[in-house]
């Protein structure tokens, strides 16, 4: 339908862009038509470079890595070559060339081109992971497998949302590439993080991704939140659904709070579900979250919210009261909750508080932690399979195992009622004792900094097995080093009757920073 060649060229470029991961043959045909359109015409070098780059991406995702390197390298030359100055188009072309070189086994060329993108080489500070950043689960609509890998490219807006996310390369096919790119749309950065990241570096950021094999293990706080949701549901109070990333949802949640406050008053029960969503929003600043939690607690008290769901709000008030918690101050403040009659009289609430305190005390006072775990395990008001009681018994079993008393460990675990292949439904991740690994020599040579999000299993004896990187920045640079760091880590022992996993799919972030 286009009349002018430039309009035809734009349409063909967009067609190639969208078809690369859906129907590469269509993308190749569109790019060939563009070549015919350009024949004999005077074309800007920037335009020619973008079409060459797109040809490279088609070849990259169809397995022709040598052809991809030639095309993307040609785009780099058209844009002026490897200079110390760079624009966004050059960042993408250089990174494409680096990916192709790496897949060909040419590590030196790959790192050289990657270094000239500026990735991992910010002039001041580092590119921090999002506060809300989750790799997609394996399986799902995309049928993701643990061995699938993709490089995605995205941009972060002023409000901390992901404004654009697109695949670059995927080992596993087009559906894999698109599934990984969609996952990034749910990530969020805080205003402070955005402020610290130079504007140029918020565009065309590239990450290496794999899917997550983690399964849901609710924590004590998850149980508290579920109790609050259940109470609101019983009162026929609708909790707003979670839609999009936290950064995207925050303006809508603020607007809803203002509208309902104006309509029903600042202490209306109808505000509680809105507060609930805001208190669970990862990008809401701490001071604002504390003020909202304090008001929500007043509303809860005015409406007779029971102990366990009330504790969900009360813990947010306490968590956000200070920017930093030193020494045993936090433990002391949470312990004081046991003196409040409402919590002391409720078996689930007092058990939740004891577990929270005991988990915090494990580092400084094992005897006090053991005493609290035992109080929960022996509480006659808890039913046999209460998650708090089960969680306490599993913790006791692990402590006994660490102290060398196998018989006591077995007795505590048997009391929990869990089978040998089950994990406690109240999460108690093992504590890291030490880590191994080293800073990659090549990365240090080129001045790269970055991080990996690793996922791994911890055996009952504290060894790390099945370590894998699920998020890496910059792509490929620290993936191996991050995995090796966690593979050499050691964790506290946990008791399992068969000596198997203490629970799988743990996660740690490994940072690589050069001392300046």
C-alpha positions in Angstrom: 0.0 0.0 0.0 2.9 2.4 0.6 3.6 4.8 -2.3 7.1 6.0 -1.4 10.2 3.8 -1.1 11.0 5.1 2.5 7.5 4.1 3.6 8.0 0.6 2.0 11.3 0.3 3.7 9.8 1.1 7.1 7.1 -1.5 6.6 9.6 -4.2 5.5 11.8 -3.5 8.5 8.9 -3.8 10.9 7.8 -7.0 9.2 11.3 -8.5 9.5 11.5 -7.4 13.1 8.3 -9.1 14.1 8.7 -12.2 12.0 12.3 -13.1 13.0 11.0 -15.1 16.0 7.8 -16.3 14.5 8.5 -17.1 10.9 12.2 -16.5 9.9 11.5 -17.2 6.3 9.1 -14.3 6.1 11.7 -12.1 7.8 14.3 -13.1 5.3 12.0 -12.5 2.4 11.1 -9.0 3.7 14.8 -8.1 4.0 15.5 -9.4 0.5 12.7 -7.2 -0.8 14.3 -4.2 1.0 17.6 -5.0 -0.8 15.9 -4.9 -4.1 14.2 -1.6 -3.1 17.6 -0.1 -2.2 19.3 -1.2 -5.3 20.8 1.8 -7.1 19.4 4.2 -4.4 21.3 6.5 -2.1 20.7 5.1 1.4 21.9 6.6 4.7 24.5 4.5 6.4 22.4 4.3 9.6 19.5 2.8 7.6 21.8 0.3 5.8 23.3 -0.7 9.2 19.9 -1.4 10.7 18.9 -3.7 7.8 22.2 -5.5 8.0 21.8 -5.9 11.7 18.3 -7.4 11.2 19.7 -9.9 8.7 22.3 -10.8 11.3 19.6 -11.5 13.9 17.7 -13.8 11.5 20.9 -15.7 10.8 21.7 -15.8 14.5 18.4 -17.3 15.4 18.5 -19.9 12.6 21.9 -21.2 13.6 24.2 -19.5 11.0 26.5 -17.9 13.6 29.3 -17.2 11.1 26.8 -15.4 8.8 25.4 -13.5 11.7 28.8 -12.3 12.8 29.6 -11.1 9.3 26.3 -9.2 9.0 26.3 -7.6 12.5 30.0 -6.8 12.1 29.2 -5.1 8.8 26.6 -3.0 10.6 29.2 -2.0 13.2 31.5 -0.8 10.3 28.7 1.1 8.7 28.1 2.9 12.0 31.8 3.9 12.3 33.5 0.8 13.7 34.7 0.2 17.3 35.2 3.6 18.7 35.1 4.8 22.3 32.0 6.8 21.5 28.7 5.0 21.1 25.1 5.6 20.3 22.1 3.2 20.9 22.2 1.7 17.4 25.9 1.0 17.8 25.3 -0.6 21.2 22.9 -3.2 19.7 25.1 -3.9 16.6 28.2 -4.4 18.7 26.4 -6.7 21.1 24.9 -8.7 18.3 28.5 -9.3 17.0 29.7 -10.3 20.4 26.9 -12.9 20.8 27.7 -14.4 17.4 31.4 -14.5 18.2 30.8 -16.2 21.5 28.6 -18.8 19.9 31.4 -19.5 17.4 33.8 -20.0 20.3 35.7 -16.8 19.7 35.7 -15.5 23.3 38.3 -12.7 22.8 36.4 -11.1 20.0 33.1 -11.5 21.9 34.4 -9.7 25.0 36.1 -7.0 22.9 32.8 -6.1 21.2 30.9 -6.4 24.4 33.3 -4.0 26.1 32.6 -1.4 23.4 28.8 -1.6 24.2 29.4 0.0 27.6 27.6 -2.9 29.3 29.0 -3.6 32.7 31.2 -0.5 32.4 29.1 2.3 33.8 31.0 5.5 34.5 29.6 5.7 38.0 28.1 2.9 39.9 26.6 -0.3 38.7 23.4 -1.6 37.0 21.4 -3.0 39.8 18.9 -5.8 39.5 15.3 -4.8 39.8 13.5 -5.0 43.2 10.9 -7.0 41.4 12.7 -9.3 39.0 11.7 -12.9 38.4 12.8 -15.4 35.7 9.9 -17.1 34.0 8.9 -20.6 35.3 9.9 -23.6 33.3 7.0 -25.0 31.4 4.1 -22.5 31.0 2.7 -21.4 27.7 6.2 -21.1 26.1 7.0 -24.7 27.1 10.3 -23.5 28.5 12.9 -26.1 29.4 15.8 -25.7 31.9 18.4 -25.8 29.1 16.6 -23.0 27.1 18.5 -19.7 27.0 17.7 -16.3 25.6 19.3 -12.9 25.4 16.6 -10.1 25.7 16.9 -6.4 25.2 14.8 -3.9 27.2 14.5 -0.3 28.3 13.6 1.1 31.7 11.3 4.1 31.9 11.5 7.1 34.3 8.9 5.4 36.5 10.9 2.2 36.9 8.7 0.1 34.5 10.0 -1.9 31.5 8.9 0.2 28.5 10.2 -2.1 25.8 11.2 -5.8 25.8 12.3 -7.8 22.8 14.2 -11.0 22.1 17.7 -10.9 20.6 18.7 -14.5 20.5 17.2 -17.7 21.9 18.6 -21.3 22.0 15.3 -23.1 21.8 13.2 -21.3 19.1 11.0 -18.3 18.6 8.4 -19.2 21.2 11.2 -19.5 23.8 12.5 -16.0 22.8 9.1 -14.4 23.1 8.4 -16.1 26.5 11.6 -14.7 28.0 11.0 -11.2 26.6 7.4 -11.1 28.0 8.7 -12.0 31.5 10.7 -8.8 31.6 7.5 -6.7 31.3 6.7 -7.7 34.9 10.0 -6.2 36.4 10.2 -3.0 38.4 13.0 -0.6 39.6 12.5 1.8 42.4 12.7 5.6 41.8 16.1 5.7 43.7 17.5 3.0 41.4 16.3 4.8 38.3 17.9 8.0 39.5 21.3 6.4 40.0 21.3 4.8 36.5 22.5 7.2 33.7 19.7 7.7 31.2 21.7 6.3 28.3 22.3 3.0 30.1 18.5 2.6 30.7 18.0 1.9 27.0 18.9 -1.3 25.2 19.9 -3.2 28.3 20.7 -6.9 27.6 20.4 -9.8 29.9 21.0 -13.5 29.6 18.0 -15.6 30.9 17.0 -19.1 31.7 13.8 -20.4 33.2 13.3 -21.1 36.9 12.7 -24.5 38.3 11.7 -23.2 41.7 8.4 -24.3 43.3 6.4 -22.2 45.7 7.3 -22.6 49.4 5.2 -20.2 51.3 7.0 -18.3 54.1 5.6 -17.2 57.4 4.8 -13.8 56.0 3.0 -15.5 53.1 0.8 -17.3 55.6 0.0 -14.0 57.4 -0.9 -12.4 54.1 -3.2 -15.3 53.1 -4.9 -15.0 56.5 -5.6 -11.3 55.9 -6.9 -12.0 52.4 -9.2 -14.7 53.8 -10.6 -12.4 56.4 -11.3 -9.7 53.8 -12.9 -12.3 51.6 -15.1 -13.4 54.5 -16.3 -9.8 54.9 -17.1 -9.7 51.2 -14.3 -7.1 50.6 -12.8 -7.5 47.2 -9.0 -7.4 47.0 -7.9 -5.7 43.7 -6.2 -8.2 41.4 -2.4 -7.8 40.7 -2.0 -6.5 37.1 1.4 -5.9 35.6 4.5 -5.0 37.4 4.6 -3.2 40.7 6.0 0.0 39.1 3.2 0.0 36.6 0.5 -0.8 39.3 1.7 1.9 41.8 0.0 4.9 40.1 -3.2 3.0 39.8 -3.1 1.9 43.4 -2.4 5.5 44.6 -5.3 6.8 42.5 -7.6 4.1 43.9 -6.6 5.0 47.5 -7.2 8.7 46.9 -10.6 8.1 45.3 -11.9 5.7 48.0 -10.6 8.0 50.7 -12.4 11.0 49.2 -15.6 8.9 48.9 -15.7 6.8 52.1 -13.3 8.7 54.5 -9.7 8.2 55.5 -10.6 5.4 58.0 -13.0 3.4 55.9 -12.8 -0.4 55.9 -13.0 -0.2 52.1 -9.4 1.1 52.1 -7.9 -2.0 53.7 -7.7 -4.1 50.4 -6.1 -1.1 48.6 -3.6 -0.7 51.5 -2.9 -4.4 51.3 -1.8 -4.2 47.7 0.3 -1.1 48.4 2.0 -2.6 51.3 3.1 -5.5 49.1 4.3 -3.2 46.3 8.1 -3.5 46.1 8.7 0.0 44.7 6.7 2.0 47.3 9.2 4.0 49.4 9.8 2.7 52.9 8.6 5.9 54.7 5.3 6.0 52.7 4.8 2.3 53.3 5.2 2.8 57.0 2.7 5.6 57.1 0.2 3.5 55.1 0.7 0.4 57.2 0.2 2.5 60.4 -3.1 3.8 59.0 -4.1 0.3 57.8 -3.5 -1.1 61.3 -5.8 1.5 62.8 -8.5 0.5 60.3 -7.9 -3.1 61.2 -8.3 -2.4 64.9 -11.5 -0.4 64.4 -13.0 -3.3 62.6 -11.9 -6.2 64.8 -9.5 -7.9 62.5 -8.3 -11.1 64.3 -4.8 -11.7 65.5 -3.2 -13.6 62.6 -4.4 -11.3 59.8 -3.7 -8.2 62.0 -0.1 -9.5 62.4 0.4 -9.3 58.6 -0.1 -5.5 58.8 1.7 -5.1 62.1 4.9 -6.7 60.8 5.0 -4.2 57.9 4.7 -1.4 60.4 7.7 -2.8 62.2 9.7 -3.8 59.2 9.5 -0.3 57.7 10.0 1.7 60.9 13.8 2.1 60.3 16.0 2.2 57.3 18.5 0.0 59.0 18.2 -2.5 61.9 21.3 -3.0 64.1 22.2 -5.8 66.5 19.3 -7.3 68.3 17.0 -4.3 68.1 14.7 -5.9 65.5 14.6 -9.2 67.5 13.7 -7.2 70.6 10.9 -5.3 68.9 9.3 -8.4 67.4 9.6 -10.3 70.7 7.6 -7.6 72.4 4.6 -8.6 70.3 4.4 -11.8 72.4 3.4 -9.5 75.3 0.3 -8.2 73.5 -2.7 -10.1 74.8 -4.3 -10.4 71.3 -1.3 -12.3 69.9 -0.4 -14.1 73.1 -3.9 -15.7 73.2 -3.9 -16.8 69.6 -1.8 -20.0 69.0 -1.1 -19.3 65.3 -0.1 -15.7 65.8 2.2 -16.4 68.8 3.7 -19.3 66.9 4.4 -17.1 63.8 6.0 -14.5 66.0 8.2 -17.1 67.7 9.3 -18.5 64.4 10.2 -15.0 63.1 12.2 -14.3 66.2 13.9 -17.7 66.2 14.9 -17.5 62.6 16.5 -14.1 63.3 18.2 -15.5 66.4 19.9 -18.4 64.7 23.0 -16.4 63.9 23.5 -15.1 67.4 21.8 -17.4 69.9 21.2 -21.0 68.8 20.0 -21.9 72.3 17.3 -19.2 72.3 16.3 -20.2 68.8 16.0 -23.8 69.8 13.9 -22.9 72.8 11.5 -20.9 70.6 11.2 -23.6 68.0 10.4 -26.1 70.8 7.7 -23.8 72.2 6.0 -23.8 68.8 6.4 -27.6 68.3 5.0 -28.3 71.8 2.1 -25.8 71.7 -1.0 -27.9 72.5 -3.3 -25.5 70.8 -1.8 -26.1 67.4 -3.2 -29.0 65.4 -0.7 -31.8 64.5 -0.2 -30.7 60.9 -0.2 -27.0 61.4 2.4 -25.4 59.1 3.9 -23.5 62.0 4.4 -26.7 64.1 5.8 -28.6 61.1 8.1 -25.8 60.2 9.4 -25.7 63.8 10.0 -29.4 63.9 11.9 -29.4 60.6 14.1 -26.6 62.0 14.8 -28.5 65.2 15.7 -31.7 63.2 18.3 -29.7 61.2 19.8 -28.2 64.4 20.1 -31.6 66.0 21.8 -32.9 62.8 24.2 -30.0 62.8 25.0 -30.8 66.5 25.7 -34.4 65.6 22.7 -36.0 67.3 21.2 -38.1 64.5 18.7 -39.9 66.7 17.2 -36.6 68.0 17.1 -35.3 64.4 15.2 -38.3 63.3 12.8 -38.1 66.2 12.0 -34.4 65.5 11.5 -35.0 61.8 9.2 -38.0 62.4 7.1 -35.8 64.6 6.6 -33.4 61.7 4.6 -36.0 59.7 6.5 -35.2 56.5 7.6 -37.9 54.1 11.3 -38.2 53.3 10.8 -36.4 49.9 8.7 -33.5 51.2 9.8 -30.0 52.2 8.4 -28.0 55.0 5.5 -25.9 53.9 6.9 -23.0 56.0 10.1 -22.1 54.2 13.3 -22.1 56.1 16.2 -21.7 53.7 19.6 -23.0 54.7 22.2 -20.4 55.8 25.3 -19.9 53.7 28.6 -20.5 55.6 31.0 -19.7 52.8 31.3 -19.3 49.0 34.0 -20.1 46.5 34.7 -18.8 43.0 36.8 -16.0 41.7 36.6 -12.9 39.5 37.0 -13.9 35.8 40.4 -12.7 34.5 39.1 -11.6 31.1 36.3 -9.6 32.7 38.7 -7.9 35.0 41.0 -7.2 32.0 38.2 -5.5 30.1 36.8 -3.7 33.2 33.5 -5.5 33.3 31.3 -5.4 36.4 28.0 -7.3 36.7 26.0 -10.0 38.5 24.3 -13.4 38.1 21.1 -14.7 39.7 21.9 -18.3 40.4 19.6 -21.2 41.3 20.7 -24.4 42.9 19.8 -27.3 45.2 21.4 -27.8 48.6 22.0 -31.3 49.8 21.3 -32.3 53.4 25.0 -32.1 54.2 25.1 -28.4 53.0 26.8 -29.0 49.5 25.5 -27.1 46.5 24.4 -29.2 43.5 22.8 -28.5 40.2 23.9 -24.8 40.2 22.8 -22.8 37.2 22.6 -19.1 36.3 19.1 -17.9 35.5 19.8 -14.2 35.0 23.2 -12.7 34.0 24.3 -9.2 33.3 26.1 -8.5 31.0 25.2 -11.6 28.9 27.8 -14.5 29.1 30.4 -12.4 31.0 29.8 -13.7 34.5 27.5 -16.7 33.9 30.2 -19.4 34.4 31.9 -17.5 37.2 28.6 -17.0 39.1 27.7 -20.7 38.7 31.2 -21.8 39.9 31.0 -19.4 42.9 27.8 -21.0 44.1 29.0 -24.5 43.2 31.8 -24.0 45.8 29.5 -22.6 48.5 28.7 -24.5 51.7 25.4 -24.2 53.7 24.2 -25.3 57.1 23.2 -28.9 57.2 19.6 -29.8 57.2 18.1 -33.1 58.2 16.5 -35.4 55.7 15.9 -39.1 56.5 17.3 -40.3 53.2 20.2 -37.8 53.2 18.9 -36.2 50.1 18.0 -32.6 49.4 17.3 -30.2 52.2 14.9 -28.5 49.7 15.6 -27.5 46.1 15.7 -24.5 44.0 17.4 -22.1 46.4 18.6 -18.7 44.9 21.5 -16.3 45.5 22.7 -13.3 43.6 26.5 -13.1 42.9 27.9 -9.6 42.3 31.2 -9.0 40.5 32.6 -5.5 41.4 36.1 -4.1 40.7 37.6 -2.2 43.6 38.4 1.4 42.5 
